[in-house]
């Protein structure tokens, strides 16, 4: 995760990821949220939230699914570091 702030120079992406991951953990399922709601919750502009979501999807830290082209997407925060450690643990058994 420190990649997002240090290497990629995208601190807003880090904030958006943290907010979405926490909201997903509370809800127990992927979260349906608009860019405007996300921006207001994190405290950034709508365009900054949109760019952050795009970057997180590109980095495979977030998935977005829509019912149709104009629907508000459902976001799921991914944790690839946990999945990698599970695979390694299963391999070592």
LINGITA-V84359 format. One record per backbone hydrogen bond with DSSP energy under -0.5 kcal/mol. NH is the residue of the N-H (numbers start at 1). CO is the residue of the C=O. If there is no record, write none. Layout:
BEGIN
nh={NH;NH}
co={CO;CO}
END
This chain:
BEGIN
nh={4;5;6;7;7;8;10;14;15;16;17;18;19;20;21;22;23;24;25;26;27;28;29;31;33;33;38;39;40;41;42;43;44;49;50;51;52;53;54;55;56;57;58;59;60;61;62;63;65;71;74;75;75;76;78;82;83;84;85;86;87;88;89;90;91;92;93;93}
co={1;1;2;2;3;3;4;10;11;12;13;14;15;16;17;18;19;20;21;22;23;24;24;75;31;73;34;35;36;37;38;39;39;45;46;47;48;49;50;51;52;53;54;55;57;56;56;76;74;68;65;31;73;63;61;79;79;80;81;82;83;84;85;86;87;88;89;90}
END
